[in-house]
Amino acid sequence: MNWITILIVAAVVAAFLLLRQSNLISEEAARSYLKQGAMIIDVRSAEEFQSGHLPGAINIPVNELEPQIPARVPNPQTVLLLHCQSGVRSGMGKRVLTKLGYSKVFNLGSYTRAEKILRAANP
């Protein structure tokens, strides 16, 4: 592998990580919303949720958001903080909920990041 190929691969990876990071709510804003009573939605599968979840989080797997959200969260103005294992599914969930008219939906990202934010919001 030559240096040009390595640099191109590194640039693509860096761009992907920056794009992914830009889709996340800041830790400060997330803590503020949590203190105001925001809902935490874990969009992982039911099995993943049962193996361990954040205190107060509700589980709505990403593929079940569209049919379940109107009954579980009827007010589209509710602040929703989504997370999953890596941040990818929660990003997808954010797009689904935004298309359904939920205007205050944010991606917390990975389980580890969400746990850190939650711990900081509730010392």
N, C-alpha and C positions, 0 to 999 in steps of 0.2 A: 504494500500500500504506500503510495507516495504522499508527500506533505500536503499537496493541494487537496487530495481526497480527504485526508484527515481534517484539514481546515474546513472544508465544506460540510462534512458530517458534524463537526463541532458547532458550526454556525447554525445548522438546522436544529440541532438539539437545544442550543441556547435560545433560539427563536421560539421553539415549542414551549420551553420552560417559562419564558417571559410572557407568552400569550396565556398560558395556563394560570400564571400568577396574577395577571391583570384581570382575570375573571373572578378573583376572590375578593370578598369584603375584607377591609382592613381589620386587624385585631381590635383596634380601639373602637371602631364603629360597631363591631359585633358585640363587644362587651357592653357598650352603651345600650344597644337594643335588648340584650339579655336582661339587663337591670330594669328595663321597662316592660319586661314580660313577653318578649318575642318567643314564638314557638320554635322548637328544634325538631326538624323532621329528618329522620334517618332513612335514606332511600335505598339502603342495602336490602338484600333478600331477608325474608322472615328468619331463615336459618342463621344468617350472619347476625341479625339483631338478637336472636335468642342466645347466641354464643357470648354476647356482651354488648352493652349499649350505654350511652351517656344518660345520666340521671335526668329525668323529665322529658327525654326524647320520645317521640311517637314514631312508629314504623309504618311507612307507606312506600313499598318498593317502587322504584322509578317506573316500572312498566304498569303500575296500578295507580299512578298519580291522577291521570285524567278521569277515570271513573270514580275514584274514592274522594278526591279533594273537596268537591262541593258539599258532601255530607259531613266530612271531618272538619273542614274549615270553611264555613259558609260565607264569612266576610272576606271579600277579596282585598281589603285594606289591612288585614292582619300581617304583621311582620313575620316572615318565615325564613328561618335559617336552615339551609339544607346541608347535609354532609353525607359522605359514603366512605368507602375504604380509602380511595385515592384522590377523590375530587372530580373524577370524570363523570360518574353517574349523577352527582349532585349538580354539575354544570348542565347536564342534559335535562335534569328535573327543573332547573331554573328556567330554561327555555320553554319547557312544556307549560309550566305555571304562568309564565308571562303571557304566552299565547292565549291562555284561558282567562286573562284579565286580572291576575294577581299582580299588583304593582309594587309590592314591597317584599320581593323574594331575593335572597342573597345566598351565595355559595360560600359556606364555611371551608370547604375543601375536604381534606382527608380526616379520617377518624382521629388521628394523632393531633392534628392542628385544632380540630374542634374541641377535643378534650382539654388541650392546653388553654384555649380561650375560655372555656367554661370554668375551668379551675381558677383562672385569673379574675373572672367576673364574680365568682362566689368563693372568696378566700376563707 
